[in-house]
Amino acid sequence: MSNQNLIITIEREYGSGGRIVGQKLSEELGLHFYDDDILKVASEKSAVGEQYFRLADEKAGNNLFHKLGGGKKVDIFSSPSPDGKLTSPENLFKFQAMVIRELAEQEHCVFVGRAAGYVLDQYEEIERLVRIFVYADKVKKVQRVMEVDCIDEEKAKKRIRKIERERKDYYRYFTGSEWHNMKNYDLPINTTRLTLDETAELIKAYVRLKGYIA
C-alpha cells in the first residue's frame, strides 16, 4: 500500500527565505517542520553524539574522489556501519536519510535541506512528494542576510558565498548530482520579486493543483 502523507522538501540558497517559507507551509498546512532538528532525532536513533551530526551538517565528506565528482554517490539504502566508521560523514548521512524516510512514512512533513528531496525521491513508497528549490538574485539575498543576521554588506556576501559553497559540495558529494540542477526539483521558485507569504501561497497552489490538498 502506498504512503499518502504529503511531503514537501525545500533546498534553498542562503538568504532566499526558503526556511521561513517552509515554516509558513508547516503552520498553514498542518505539517511537521524539520530543519536542523533532524540532527537531534538522528543522534537519538543512532546513539551517536549530536555534536558529530552538527559538525558534519550540510558539509561534504573528506573522500577526495567524491569531492571531485569521480566517486560513486552514497548508497542511502545500505545500513550505517557499526564499526570504527560510525561517525564518518557517509555513515552520518545514512543515519539522517534513515530518519527522513521514517518520519515521511509516519506523518505529513516539511523538510528543509539535508538533500531530503533526493533521499525521498529514491524511495518509491512516498507518492505525494513535492521538491522545491528556493533562490533569489544576489542583491536580494545580501539584503535579507544583512537584515536577518544583523551584519554589514561585506560580511553578508562572505557568509552567502561560504554557506552556498558548502551546500553545493554537500549535495554533490552525497547524491552525485548538482544542487543547482533544476531537474532535481518539481518547482524552482525565484523569490527576488515575491514576498515570502506569496512564495508560500505559490507552493500551496501547486500542491493543490497536484490534488494533494483540497
C-alpha positions in Angstrom: 0.0 0.0 0.0 1.4 3.4 -1.0 2.1 6.2 1.6 -0.3 9.1 1.2 1.5 11.6 3.5 2.2 14.9 2.0 5.9 15.6 2.0 7.4 18.9 0.9 11.2 19.3 0.7 13.0 22.6 0.3 16.5 23.2 -0.8 17.4 26.9 -0.6 20.1 29.4 -1.4 21.2 31.3 1.7 19.2 34.5 2.0 16.4 33.3 -0.3 14.0 32.9 2.5 13.5 29.1 2.0 13.5 28.2 5.6 10.9 30.8 6.6 8.7 29.7 3.7 9.0 26.1 5.0 7.8 27.2 8.4 4.9 29.1 6.9 3.8 26.0 4.9 4.2 23.9 8.1 1.9 26.1 10.1 -0.7 26.8 7.3 -1.0 23.2 6.1 -0.5 21.5 9.5 2.7 19.7 8.5 5.5 18.8 10.9 8.6 21.0 10.2 12.1 19.6 10.2 15.3 21.6 9.7 18.3 21.1 11.9 16.2 19.2 14.4 16.7 16.2 12.1 20.2 16.1 13.6 18.8 15.7 17.1 16.5 12.9 16.0 19.3 11.1 14.1 21.5 11.4 17.2 18.8 9.8 19.4 18.2 7.0 17.0 21.8 6.2 16.2 23.2 6.7 19.8 25.9 8.9 18.0 26.5 12.2 19.8 24.6 15.1 18.3 27.8 17.2 18.0 29.1 14.8 15.3 26.0 15.5 13.2 26.3 19.2 13.8 29.9 19.3 12.8 29.1 17.5 9.5 25.8 19.3 8.9 25.3 20.1 5.2 29.1 19.8 4.5 30.8 17.4 2.1 32.8 14.5 3.5 36.6 14.1 3.1 36.7 11.5 0.3 38.6 13.2 -2.4 37.1 11.1 -5.2 33.6 12.1 -4.1 34.6 15.8 -3.8 36.0 15.8 -7.3 32.8 14.1 -8.6 34.7 11.0 -9.6 33.3 8.7 -6.8 30.0 6.9 -6.6 27.1 8.5 -4.8 26.4 7.2 -1.2 24.2 4.2 -1.1 21.5 5.7 1.2 19.6 2.4 1.5 22.5 0.4 2.9 22.7 0.2 6.7 25.0 2.5 8.6 28.3 0.8 9.5 28.5 -0.2 13.2 32.3 -0.4 13.2 35.1 2.3 13.6 33.5 4.3 10.8 30.4 5.0 12.9 31.0 8.8 12.8 32.2 9.0 9.2 30.4 11.6 7.0 28.9 8.8 4.9 27.6 7.0 8.0 26.1 10.2 9.4 24.3 10.9 6.1 22.9 7.3 6.1 21.5 7.8 9.6 19.9 11.1 8.5 18.5 9.6 5.4 17.0 6.7 7.5 15.4 9.2 9.9 14.0 11.3 7.0 12.4 8.2 5.4 10.9 7.1 8.7 9.4 10.5 9.5 8.0 10.7 6.0 6.3 7.3 6.5 4.8 8.4 9.8 3.5 11.9 9.2 3.0 14.9 6.8 6.3 16.8 6.8 8.2 19.8 5.5 12.0 19.1 5.3 14.5 21.9 4.8 17.9 21.0 3.3 19.9 17.8 4.0 19.2 16.6 0.4 15.8 15.3 1.7 14.2 15.6 -1.8 16.9 13.3 -3.2 16.5 10.9 -0.3 12.8 10.6 -0.7 12.7 10.7 -4.5 14.7 7.4 -4.4 12.1 5.9 -2.0 9.1 4.7 -4.1 6.7 4.3 -1.2 6.4 8.1 -0.9 3.9 9.2 -3.6 2.9 12.8 -2.5 6.4 14.3 -2.7 6.9 18.0 -3.8 10.6 19.0 -4.2 11.1 22.8 -4.0 14.2 24.9 -4.8 14.1 28.5 -3.5 16.5 31.0 -4.9 16.9 34.8 -5.4 19.3 37.2 -7.0 22.5 38.3 -5.2 21.3 41.8 -4.2 18.1 40.4 -2.6 20.0 37.7 -0.7 22.5 40.1 0.6 19.7 42.5 1.7 17.9 39.7 3.5 21.0 38.4 5.2 22.0 41.8 6.4 18.5 42.3 7.9 18.1 38.9 9.5 21.7 38.3 10.6 22.3 41.9 11.6 25.6 42.1 9.7 27.1 44.5 7.2 27.2 44.1 3.4 30.7 42.6 3.1 30.0 40.0 5.9 26.7 39.1 4.3 28.4 38.5 0.9 31.1 36.4 2.5 28.6 34.4 4.5 26.4 33.7 1.5 29.5 32.5 -0.6 30.7 30.2 2.2 27.3 28.6 3.1 26.2 28.1 -0.5 29.6 26.5 -1.4 29.2 24.1 1.5 25.6 23.2 0.5 26.6 22.7 -3.2 29.5 20.5 -2.2 27.4 18.5 0.3 24.7 17.8 -2.3 27.2 16.7 -5.0 29.2 14.6 -2.5 26.2 12.6 -1.2 23.9 12.5 -4.2 26.3 12.5 -7.2 24.2 15.3 -8.7 24.3 19.1 -8.8 22.5 21.2 -6.2 21.6 23.8 -8.9 20.3 21.3 -11.4 16.6 22.2 -11.7 15.8 18.7 -12.9 16.2 17.6 -9.3 13.1 19.7 -8.3 9.4 19.9 -9.1 9.1 23.6 -8.5 12.0 26.1 -8.5 10.9 29.5 -7.2 12.7 32.8 -7.6 11.8 34.9 -4.5 13.5 38.1 -5.7 10.2 39.8 -6.6 8.0 37.8 -4.3 7.3 38.2 -0.6 7.8 35.0 1.4 4.0 34.9 2.1 3.4 35.0 -1.7 6.0 32.2 -2.1 4.2 30.0 0.4 0.9 30.7 -1.5 2.5 29.8 -4.8 3.7 26.4 -3.3 0.2 25.8 -1.9 -1.3 26.5 -5.3 1.0 23.9 -6.8 0.2 21.3 -4.2 -3.5 22.0 -4.7 -3.1 21.6 -8.4 -1.5 18.3 -7.9 -4.5 17.2 -5.9 -2.6 16.7 -2.7 -4.7 19.1 -0.7 -8.3 20.4 -1.2 
